[in-house]
Amino acid sequence: MLVLGFESSCDETGVALYDTEQGLLAHALHSQIAMHAAYGGVVPELASRDHIRRALPLTQQVLTHASKTLQEIDGIAYTQGPGLAGALLVGTSIAQSLAFALQVPSVGVHHLEGHLLAPLLEENRPAFPFVALLVSGGHSQLMRVDGIGQYALLGDTLDDAAGEAFDKTAKLLGLGYPGGPTLSKLADLGQARFQLPRPMLNSPDLNFSFSGLKTAVLTLVNKQPQLDDQTVRDIAFEFQESVTEILTLKCMKALKQTKLKRLVVSGGVGANTRLRQRLNEAAAKRGAQVSYPRLEFCTDNGAMIAFAGAMRLNAMQTQTETSTQAYSFSVRPRWDLAELKAPA
Amino acid sequence: MKLLALDTSTEFLSLAVQTDHGLFTCHEATGPAASQRILPEIERLLTEAVVALKDLDGIVYGMGPGAFTGVRVSVGVAQGLAFGAGLPVVGVSSLLAVAQMAWQETQAEKIVVCLDARMGEVYHAAFIKQAAGWLEVSAPVVCKPFEVPRLEGGDWLAAGSGWAVFADVLAAQYPAQVTRIYADMMPQAAAMLTLALPQFASGQTQAAHEAAPLYVRNRVALTAAERAQGQTL
């Protein structure tokens, strides 16, 4: 089954072709990060304006790259939520209309399900069940995954997401927007010199809290007579040590609690080298395996949507014929992952 | 010529299908529910007109100006349908559509259109009907109702929702120039379809991916530098 997937929930337009027999055939992405940088954050209206310019050229690009025609497509997947309403609506309008024109079934995919399942795009795919750590600019969650659509929340952030903490701390250090990845790079050049707290490290649950850490950085920054390059690197170093220590410890706790031996990491922060190093070391000690998506699929992309959509469409194949009403569309800017069900 | 026209730039879901057998239309105040209704309604109209999407000669889309999100639903649906069915597209402005409707109803040849642009502003344009088609004598702009562009001469017919929302201010801008006001005219897909016919006949069409909104209001956010300078939108 050949599935075309669209992602347009925030500031990246992603399109991909996934085949349930042959795997990922092609994917293309346009990032708007440079466009929004001048505004100091994502401007929703500008994001939507860009998505509608990019979606079809990217679609043509993946079709050409995979040497496929539109007529060979068996189904269409698109991110229906959560995300920016206007941005979601662009991908949804195009995807649903294309499905209507081709008379193929379509499915609205939960963006986080896309991220959760992204490691399954790799050749060495982890088997269910596993523990998933989803860490991005919008989320820091630990989940037990027993199959497609079978997700049990184990822990969540009580305030900022880990990626958000990276970006906000970067802003405090004058690293611009979005500064998270820059902060990580500087951290690798820093040394152990400062001490930052490890919020909720020893709490009995699997929840996180990162906003206090950001405040501690602010206090530390204000105490410095001068914020020279080395001081910035050393603060970045300690901040990264704190976040990665907390994430690692909670992941191990989750493995222990669930008695599972597989951990899957996804989301933008999953690209962090120090986090990967710590998780690999800690997991090895427990005899557990850690899987990550390739770096480019840690952040938003069309491939994960095409994949998650393909899993759902494939399972739905035996169900009822496509009805006219199936092409009615709407977006779900707020959509709780817990509402998802396994495909019948 | 067999065409489908669609517009969701206003609170109306407006559709039209033309075949050799006639014109089939849908014009309904749906508000934001337009996205839920548009594809099922298109399917219904095509069935009624006994024509398959792929057998059409093209798709006409309302390009705006209008509600940004609504305009993008028009354009997105036009892109998806045209790309999937391999059809050419033509975009028609909501302002010109109103002029066309005013002319069809009154035969008046000089039309000044103002649509409510929210935020205390109007989308404004003026057109004169000539034998060869419409001449745009005042290009689409977004502005305060007391800053609308000047017009030459008299005997103008005013049309569009802007004339309801800002009736007095707008009338004061064109003393003695505007003779009649049709404020309840909203752009309709059927008028867009008529306006696009010459472009399809002469092959002046776009490919699906070229379908694009006409926002007119282009400054929608301030950069960090502009905010630091104390600029406002």
Chai-1 contact restraints between the chains, C-beta under 6 A:
chainA,res_idxA,chainB,res_idxB,connection_type,confidence,min_distance_angstrom,max_distance_angstrom,comment,restraint_id
A,A38,B,T223,contact,1.0,0.0,6.0,A-B,restraint_1
A,Y39,B,A221,contact,1.0,0.0,6.0,A-B,restraint_2
A,Y39,B,T223,contact,1.0,0.0,6.0,A-B,restraint_3
A,G40,B,A224,contact,1.0,0.0,6.0,A-B,restraint_4
A,V43,B,A221,contact,1.0,0.0,6.0,A-B,restraint_5
A,E45,B,V220,contact,1.0,0.0,6.0,A-B,restraint_6
A,I52,B,R72,contact,1.0,0.0,6.0,A-B,restraint_7
A,L56,B,Q79,contact,1.0,0.0,6.0,A-B,restraint_8
A,L56,B,F83,contact,1.0,0.0,6.0,A-B,restraint_9
A,L56,B,H209,contact,1.0,0.0,6.0,A-B,restraint_10
A,P57,B,H209,contact,1.0,0.0,6.0,A-B,restraint_11
A,G86,B,T69,contact,1.0,0.0,6.0,A-B,restraint_12
A,V90,B,R72,contact,1.0,0.0,6.0,A-B,restraint_13
A,V90,B,G76,contact,1.0,0.0,6.0,A-B,restraint_14
A,S93,B,V73,contact,1.0,0.0,6.0,A-B,restraint_15
A,S93,B,G76,contact,1.0,0.0,6.0,A-B,restraint_16
A,S93,B,V77,contact,1.0,0.0,6.0,A-B,restraint_17
A,I94,B,G76,contact,1.0,0.0,6.0,A-B,restraint_18
A,I94,B,Q79,contact,1.0,0.0,6.0,A-B,restraint_19
A,I94,B,G80,contact,1.0,0.0,6.0,A-B,restraint_20
A,S97,B,V77,contact,1.0,0.0,6.0,A-B,restraint_21
A,S97,B,G80,contact,1.0,0.0,6.0,A-B,restraint_22
A,S97,B,L81,contact,1.0,0.0,6.0,A-B,restraint_23
A,L98,B,G80,contact,1.0,0.0,6.0,A-B,restraint_24
A,L98,B,G84,contact,1.0,0.0,6.0,A-B,restraint_25
A,F100,B,L39,contact,1.0,0.0,6.0,A-B,restraint_26
A,A101,B,L53,contact,1.0,0.0,6.0,A-B,restraint_27
A,A101,B,L81,contact,1.0,0.0,6.0,A-B,restraint_28
A,A101,B,G84,contact,1.0,0.0,6.0,A-B,restraint_29
A,A101,B,A85,contact,1.0,0.0,6.0,A-B,restraint_30
A,L102,B,G84,contact,1.0,0.0,6.0,A-B,restraint_31
A,T324,B,P40,contact,1.0,0.0,6.0,A-B,restraint_32
A,T324,B,E43,contact,1.0,0.0,6.0,A-B,restraint_33
A,Y327,B,L39,contact,1.0,0.0,6.0,A-B,restraint_34
A,S328,B,Q36,contact,1.0,0.0,6.0,A-B,restraint_35
A,S328,B,P40,contact,1.0,0.0,6.0,A-B,restraint_36
A,F329,B,S35,contact,1.0,0.0,6.0,A-B,restraint_37
A,S330,B,S35,contact,1.0,0.0,6.0,A-B,restraint_38
A,S330,B,Q36,contact,1.0,0.0,6.0,A-B,restraint_39
